Amino acid sequence: MTAYATLADLTERHPQEVILLGADETTGVLDEVRVARALDDASIEARTILQGRYTRSELDRLDADGLAILKIYVMDIALYKVALSFSRLTDDIRERNQAAVKRLEAIVAGKGALTFEGSGATEDGISVGDASPQTVLVDAPERVFTRARLGRAGLP
């Protein structure tokens, strides 16, 4: 399993928070190992939540947009885990964690969706690779009874 966010991603987006929250208690130097573990744990938590809707293989096929949104949520969850492990939790970090988890749960509930790389496979001319995993694809014959056809038959 790959992590949805790396230490470099976290330091790029939240440089001050990473240093303040992840500094070792004795040396004051960033404890990269503990921060990396928090990122791995946050990725596992996000994947576990999302498996309520998506399969493991679907999560492995996320495209750049899907990965980008997960990266944001995972970084908020990871900062929460770092703050907990160093006993530096603030209300702001707690709220961001709760919001990230709620957004992931909303995706599972169908109030949002992730995007995936298309496989290019088609079934009867319908591209199934570009569809969301929860999208219903319908391929039906043309309607037989329409207003125009019924009007031609002398019916009102």
C-alpha positions as CSV (number, residue, x, y, z in Angstrom):
1,M,0.0,0.0,0.0
2,T,1.3,3.4,-0.9
3,A,0.9,6.4,1.3
4,Y,-1.4,9.1,-0.1
5,A,1.0,11.9,1.3
6,T,4.7,12.0,2.0
7,L,6.8,14.0,4.4
8,A,7.8,16.2,1.5
9,D,4.1,16.9,0.7
10,L,3.4,17.7,4.4
11,T,6.4,20.0,4.8
12,E,5.6,21.8,1.5
13,R,2.0,22.5,2.5
14,H,2.3,23.0,6.3
15,P,6.0,23.8,7.0
16,Q,5.5,25.6,10.3
17,E,3.1,23.1,11.7
18,V,5.3,20.1,10.9
19,I,8.3,21.6,12.6
20,L,6.3,22.9,15.6
21,L,4.3,19.7,16.1
22,G,6.9,17.1,15.0
23,A,10.0,18.4,16.8
24,D,11.6,15.9,19.2
25,E,11.0,16.7,22.9
26,T,14.7,16.6,23.8
27,T,16.6,17.7,20.6
28,G,14.0,20.1,19.0
29,V,14.8,18.5,15.6
30,L,12.0,17.2,13.4
31,D,11.4,13.5,14.2
32,E,10.9,12.4,10.6
33,V,10.3,8.8,11.5
34,R,7.3,9.5,13.7
35,V,5.9,12.0,11.2
36,A,6.3,9.4,8.4
37,R,4.5,6.8,10.6
38,A,1.7,9.2,11.2
39,L,1.4,9.7,7.4
40,D,1.3,6.0,6.9
41,D,-1.4,5.6,9.6
42,A,-3.4,8.4,8.2
43,S,-3.3,6.7,4.7
44,I,-4.4,3.5,6.2
45,E,-7.3,5.2,8.0
46,A,-8.4,7.0,4.8
47,R,-8.2,3.7,2.8
48,T,-10.2,1.9,5.5
49,I,-13.0,4.5,5.5
50,L,-13.1,4.5,1.6
51,Q,-13.3,0.7,1.4
52,G,-16.9,1.2,2.6
53,R,-17.6,2.2,-1.0
54,Y,-14.5,1.4,-3.2
55,T,-12.6,-1.8,-3.6
56,R,-8.9,-2.0,-3.1
57,S,-8.3,-2.3,-6.8
58,E,-10.4,0.8,-7.5
59,L,-8.4,2.8,-4.9
60,D,-5.2,1.7,-6.6
61,R,-6.5,3.2,-9.9
62,L,-7.1,6.7,-8.5
63,D,-6.1,9.4,-11.0
64,A,-4.2,12.7,-10.2
65,D,-7.3,14.5,-9.1
66,G,-8.5,11.7,-6.8
67,L,-5.0,11.4,-5.3
68,A,-4.7,15.2,-4.8
69,I,-7.9,15.4,-2.7
70,L,-6.9,12.4,-0.7
71,K,-3.5,13.9,-0.1
72,I,-5.2,17.0,1.5
73,Y,-7.4,14.9,3.8
74,V,-4.5,12.5,4.8
75,M,-2.2,15.5,5.7
76,D,-4.9,16.9,8.1
77,I,-5.3,13.4,9.7
78,A,-1.5,13.0,9.9
79,L,-1.0,16.3,11.6
80,Y,-3.6,15.3,14.1
81,K,-1.8,12.0,14.7
82,V,1.6,13.8,15.0
83,A,0.1,16.3,17.5
84,L,-1.3,13.5,19.6
85,S,1.9,11.6,19.7
86,F,3.8,14.6,20.8
87,S,1.1,15.9,23.2
88,R,0.7,19.1,21.2
89,L,-2.9,18.9,20.1
90,T,-4.8,22.1,19.5
91,D,-8.5,22.7,18.8
92,D,-7.7,23.8,15.2
93,I,-5.9,20.6,14.4
94,R,-8.7,18.5,16.0
95,E,-11.3,20.3,13.9
96,R,-9.3,19.8,10.7
97,N,-9.0,16.1,11.5
98,Q,-12.7,15.7,12.2
99,A,-13.6,17.6,9.0
100,A,-11.3,15.4,6.9
101,V,-12.8,12.2,8.3
102,K,-16.3,13.6,7.7
103,R,-15.5,14.4,4.1
104,L,-14.2,10.9,3.6
105,E,-17.3,9.5,5.1
106,A,-19.4,11.7,2.9
107,I,-17.6,10.3,-0.2
108,V,-18.5,6.8,1.1
109,A,-22.1,7.9,1.6
110,G,-22.3,9.0,-2.0
111,K,-22.2,12.8,-1.4
112,G,-19.0,13.0,-3.4
113,A,-16.8,10.8,-5.5
114,L,-13.2,10.1,-6.4
115,T,-12.0,10.0,-9.9
116,F,-10.1,7.1,-11.4
117,E,-7.9,6.3,-14.4
118,G,-9.9,4.8,-17.2
119,S,-9.0,1.4,-18.5
120,G,-10.3,2.2,-21.9
121,A,-12.5,-0.9,-21.9
122,T,-15.8,-0.6,-23.6
123,E,-18.9,-2.7,-23.3
124,D,-21.2,-2.4,-26.4
125,G,-19.8,1.1,-27.2
126,I,-20.1,2.4,-23.6
127,S,-16.7,3.4,-22.1
128,V,-16.7,1.7,-18.6
129,G,-13.2,2.8,-17.7
130,D,-14.1,6.5,-17.4
131,A,-17.2,5.9,-15.2
132,S,-17.1,6.2,-11.5
133,P,-17.3,2.8,-9.8
134,Q,-20.8,3.6,-8.4
135,T,-22.2,4.9,-11.7
136,V,-25.0,3.0,-13.3
137,L,-24.5,2.5,-17.0
138,V,-27.6,1.9,-19.1
139,D,-27.6,0.7,-22.6
140,A,-31.1,0.3,-23.9
141,P,-32.8,0.1,-27.3
142,E,-34.5,3.2,-28.7
143,R,-37.9,4.0,-27.3
144,V,-40.8,2.3,-29.2
145,F,-43.7,4.4,-27.9
146,T,-43.0,8.1,-28.2
147,R,-45.4,11.0,-28.6
148,A,-44.3,11.6,-32.1
149,R,-44.9,8.0,-33.2
150,L,-48.2,7.7,-31.4
151,G,-49.3,10.9,-33.1
152,R,-48.6,9.4,-36.5
153,A,-50.8,6.4,-35.7
154,G,-53.8,8.6,-35.4
155,L,-53.8,8.7,-31.6
156,P,-54.0,11.9,-29.6
